[in-house]
Amino acid sequence: MKKYKDTSCNLLTLRQTAKFLKKHDNFVILTHAYPDGDTLGAAYALYYGLKEIGKVASVICPDIIPKKYDYFVRKTDHVEKDKATVIAVDVADKRLLGSLEGEFGSAVTLCIDHHISNVGFAESLYLDASASATSEIIFELLSFMKVNINDTTAKALYTGIVTDTGCFKYANVTAKTHIIASKLYEYNIDAVEINRIMFDTKSKKLLELERMVLDTAEYHFDSKCIVLTVTEEMQEKTGCSGPDLEGIAVISRSVEGVLVGVTVKQTDTLEFKISVRTYDPLNASEICNRLGGGGHKGAAGATVKGTLNEVKSQILASVKESLEKIYAGTSSDK
């Protein structure tokens, strides 16, 4: 069995992963903190798939799951940790488990992921970095296992894929992504309604927060980089926090001429969650790796400690290093 990078983690194939799931009976499925459509879609689709083959499983999320996912989120089984096989989906690092890290960080037997930055924290890993979303992997896994996919499972899978691809707009979309999506259209998923909920619906409090965030916009490096800030004060004033902030990072993608969009979200007095979005030729994962994080070429993140100004300085230093590799001194910070 292959080892992953320089870790003790075993790298599994699709076939080995399917065999692993058939071998065990009781599962705890973990999502990452600040849950998005992909980690939730992958977790619940895997849960429904395991139930179809007679397994017992529980989905545990570190944070409150937003109500907008109610169309596929259900109450899952109760599974005792000491009798369970623990699986993490769409989790590249145990630190991303948030409040669950202490209890489960060292107990993950299998991780299923599509992040090339995965650190190999689990005992075993099934990684497909070419997949647009972890939900795309779960579809292939369930299909390989010949597990029945029902309408609710299909809704979860479609949600994961459509959210991680920006409704099929991002560079991670492949021909396989469209083929899988087309197969999911054969089920009663109501893709139009899912897309409306995921992309075209905002609460009044989120709209107010976005207005505040836009007022913080800073441009750097000849306007190739934009930095947006979400402070604790903004979150308290609008009532938007945690999972409610999903989608804020996308704002930076829409500014003409910007190659690097950075969103700085305050999570504690001296702690900030960084979301980076890039366009070619820049690499978001490279920028975030220097900050102790990771992700994909076009989208990545990190958690950085310090004051707001200190955190911004660290981010801009990393962005500058990436820009200078490509533009060799042509970008001054303005």
C-alpha positions in Angstrom: 0.0 0.0 0.0 1.4 3.4 -1.0 2.2 6.0 1.6 1.0 9.6 1.1 3.8 12.2 0.8 6.1 12.0 3.9 3.4 10.8 6.3 2.3 7.5 7.8 -1.0 7.9 5.9 -1.9 5.0 3.5 -3.0 6.2 0.0 -6.0 4.2 -1.2 -7.5 3.5 -4.6 -11.2 3.8 -5.4 -11.4 0.0 -5.2 -9.6 -0.2 -1.9 -11.9 2.6 -0.5 -15.0 0.7 -1.6 -13.7 -2.5 0.0 -13.0 -0.5 3.2 -16.5 0.8 3.4 -18.0 -2.7 2.8 -15.8 -4.2 5.5 -16.9 -1.9 8.4 -20.4 -1.4 9.8 -20.6 1.6 12.1 -19.4 5.0 10.9 -19.0 8.5 12.1 -18.7 11.0 9.2 -17.1 14.3 9.9 -17.4 17.6 7.9 -15.1 20.6 8.2 -15.9 23.7 10.3 -17.8 26.6 8.6 -19.6 24.0 6.5 -20.1 24.6 2.8 -22.2 22.7 0.2 -19.5 20.3 -0.7 -18.5 19.0 2.7 -22.2 18.7 3.6 -23.2 17.2 0.3 -20.4 14.6 0.4 -21.1 13.7 4.0 -24.8 13.2 3.6 -24.6 11.5 0.3 -22.1 9.0 1.8 -24.4 8.6 4.8 -27.4 7.8 2.5 -25.2 5.4 0.5 -24.0 3.5 3.5 -27.6 3.2 4.8 -28.6 1.7 1.4 -26.1 -1.2 2.1 -27.2 -1.8 5.6 -24.6 0.2 7.5 -25.1 2.5 10.5 -23.8 6.0 10.3 -23.8 9.4 11.9 -22.9 12.8 10.3 -21.3 15.2 12.7 -20.6 18.9 11.8 -18.5 21.2 14.0 -20.9 24.1 13.5 -24.7 24.6 13.1 -25.8 23.6 9.6 -27.5 26.5 7.8 -31.2 25.9 7.2 -30.8 26.4 3.5 -29.5 22.8 3.3 -32.6 21.4 4.9 -33.7 19.8 1.6 -31.1 17.0 2.0 -30.0 17.2 5.6 -31.7 14.7 7.9 -31.3 13.4 11.4 -28.7 10.6 11.3 -28.1 7.5 13.4 -26.5 7.6 16.9 -23.1 5.9 16.8 -20.8 5.6 19.7 -17.3 6.9 18.9 -15.5 4.0 20.5 -17.4 1.6 18.3 -17.2 3.6 15.1 -15.0 3.9 12.1 -14.4 7.6 11.7 -14.4 9.2 8.2 -13.7 12.8 7.3 -14.9 14.2 4.0 -13.5 17.3 2.2 -11.1 17.9 5.2 -7.5 18.6 4.2 -6.2 19.0 7.7 -7.4 18.0 11.1 -7.3 21.7 12.1 -10.2 22.2 9.8 -12.4 20.1 12.1 -12.7 23.1 14.4 -14.3 22.2 17.7 -14.2 18.5 16.8 -10.4 18.4 16.4 -9.8 17.6 20.1 -12.2 14.6 20.1 -11.6 13.3 16.6 -8.4 14.8 15.2 -6.4 11.7 15.9 -9.2 9.2 15.4 -9.9 9.6 11.7 -9.4 6.2 10.0 -10.3 7.4 6.5 -10.3 10.7 4.7 -12.0 11.3 1.4 -10.9 14.5 -0.3 -10.1 16.4 -3.4 -7.6 19.0 -2.0 -4.1 18.6 -3.3 -3.0 20.3 -0.1 -4.3 17.4 2.1 -1.6 16.8 4.8 -2.3 13.1 5.2 -3.6 13.4 8.8 -5.8 10.3 8.6 -4.8 6.7 8.8 -5.8 6.2 5.2 -6.7 8.7 2.4 -8.6 8.5 -0.9 -7.6 11.6 -2.7 -8.6 12.7 -6.2 -7.2 16.2 -6.8 -8.6 16.2 -10.3 -12.2 16.1 -9.0 -14.1 19.4 -8.9 -15.6 18.5 -5.5 -15.5 15.8 -2.9 -19.1 15.2 -3.8 -17.9 14.2 -7.3 -15.7 11.6 -5.7 -18.6 10.3 -3.6 -20.7 9.9 -6.7 -18.0 7.8 -8.3 -17.5 5.8 -5.2 -21.2 5.0 -4.8 -21.5 4.1 -8.5 -18.5 1.8 -8.3 -20.1 0.1 -5.3 -23.4 -0.2 -7.3 -25.2 1.5 -4.4 -28.7 2.8 -5.1 -28.7 6.6 -5.4 -32.1 8.1 -4.5 -33.4 11.6 -5.1 -32.2 12.9 -1.7 -28.7 11.5 -2.3 -28.7 13.1 -5.7 -29.7 16.5 -4.3 -26.8 16.3 -1.8 -24.3 15.3 -4.6 -25.5 18.0 -6.9 -25.3 20.7 -4.2 -21.7 19.7 -3.4 -20.7 19.9 -7.1 -22.5 23.0 -8.0 -21.3 25.0 -5.0 -17.6 24.0 -5.3 -17.7 24.9 -9.0 -19.5 28.2 -8.7 -22.4 26.8 -10.7 -19.9 25.3 -13.2 -17.9 28.6 -13.7 -14.6 27.8 -12.0 -11.5 26.3 -13.5 -11.9 23.0 -11.6 -14.8 22.0 -13.9 -13.9 19.1 -16.2 -15.8 17.1 -18.8 -16.3 14.5 -16.0 -18.0 17.1 -13.8 -20.6 17.8 -16.5 -21.1 14.1 -17.2 -21.8 13.4 -13.5 -24.1 16.5 -13.3 -26.0 15.3 -16.3 -26.5 11.9 -14.6 -27.8 13.6 -11.4 -30.4 15.5 -13.6 -32.0 12.1 -14.2 -33.2 12.2 -10.6 -35.8 14.5 -9.1 -33.3 17.1 -7.8 -34.9 20.4 -9.0 -31.6 21.9 -10.0 -33.2 25.3 -10.7 -34.4 25.5 -7.1 -31.0 24.4 -5.7 -29.2 27.0 -7.8 -31.6 29.7 -6.6 -31.1 28.8 -3.0 -27.3 28.5 -3.3 -26.6 31.5 -5.5 -29.5 33.8 -5.8 -31.0 34.1 -2.3 -29.6 36.2 0.5 -30.9 37.2 3.8 -31.3 40.9 4.6 -28.6 40.6 7.3 -26.2 39.1 4.8 -26.9 41.9 2.4 -26.2 44.5 5.1 -22.9 42.7 5.9 -21.8 42.7 2.3 -22.4 46.4 2.2 -20.1 46.9 5.2 -17.5 44.5 3.7 -17.4 46.4 0.4 -16.6 49.6 2.4 -13.4 48.0 3.7 -12.0 47.2 0.2 -8.3 47.9 -0.1 -6.4 47.6 -3.4 -2.7 46.6 -3.6 0.0 45.8 -6.1 -1.3 48.0 -8.9 -4.9 46.9 -8.1 -4.1 43.2 -8.9 -5.1 42.4 -5.3 -8.2 43.3 -3.3 -8.5 42.8 0.5 -11.9 42.6 2.1 -12.4 42.5 5.9 -15.1 41.1 8.1 -14.7 42.1 11.7 -16.3 40.8 14.9 -18.1 44.1 15.2 -19.7 43.7 11.7 -20.8 40.2 12.6 -22.3 41.3 15.9 -24.1 44.3 14.3 -25.7 42.3 11.5 -26.1 39.0 13.3 -24.1 37.2 10.5 -21.4 34.8 11.6 -19.9 31.4 11.1 -21.7 29.5 8.3 -23.7 32.6 7.4 -20.5 34.1 6.0 -20.3 31.4 3.3 -20.1 33.2 -0.1 -18.5 36.4 1.1 -15.2 35.4 -0.4 -16.8 35.2 -3.8 -17.3 39.0 -3.9 -13.6 39.5 -4.7 -13.8 37.4 -7.9 -16.0 40.0 -9.6 -13.7 43.0 -9.6 -12.2 43.8 -13.0 -8.4 43.5 -13.1 -8.1 41.7 -9.8 -6.0 38.5 -9.9 -6.0 37.9 -6.1 -9.0 38.3 -3.9 -8.4 38.1 -0.2 -11.2 38.0 2.5 -10.2 38.3 6.1 -12.8 37.1 8.6 -12.3 37.6 12.3 -13.1 34.4 14.3 -11.6 35.5 17.6 -9.9 38.5 19.2 -6.5 37.6 17.7 -7.5 35.1 15.0 -8.6 35.5 11.4 -9.8 33.0 8.8 -8.3 33.9 5.4 -10.0 33.0 2.1 -8.0 33.6 -1.1 -9.4 33.4 -4.6 -7.1 33.7 -7.7 -7.1 33.8 -11.4 -4.3 32.4 -13.6 -1.4 32.6 -13.5 -1.6 32.9 -9.7 -2.0 30.0 -7.3 -4.2 30.5 -4.2 -2.9 27.3 -2.5 0.7 28.5 -2.8 -0.2 31.8 -1.2 -2.0 30.1 1.7 0.6 27.4 2.2 3.0 30.1 3.4 0.4 31.0 6.0 0.0 27.4 7.2 -3.1 26.7 5.1 -3.9 25.3 1.7 -6.5 24.4 -0.9 -6.8 24.6 -4.6 -5.1 26.6 -7.3 -8.1 28.9 -7.6 -9.4 28.8 -4.0 -7.6 28.3 -0.7 -7.6 29.3 2.9 -5.7 29.6 6.1 -6.1 30.6 9.8 -3.7 33.3 10.9 -3.3 34.7 14.4 -2.4 38.3 15.3 -3.9 41.7 15.1 -5.8 42.7 11.9 -2.9 44.8 10.7 -0.4 42.0 11.4 -2.5 39.5 9.6 -3.0 41.7 6.6 0.8 42.3 6.5 1.4 38.5 6.4 -1.1 38.0 3.7 0.2 40.8 1.5 3.8 39.5 1.9 2.7 36.1 0.7 0.7 37.6 -2.2 3.7 39.8 -3.1 6.0 36.8 -3.3 3.7 35.1 -5.7 3.3 38.2 -7.8 7.0 38.8 -8.0 7.6 35.3 -9.2 5.4 36.0 -12.2 5.7 39.8 -12.8 9.4 40.2 -11.6 9.2 43.6 -9.9 6.5 45.1 -12.1 4.0 45.4 -9.3 4.4 48.0 -6.6 2.1 48.1 -3.6 -0.2 51.1 -3.9 
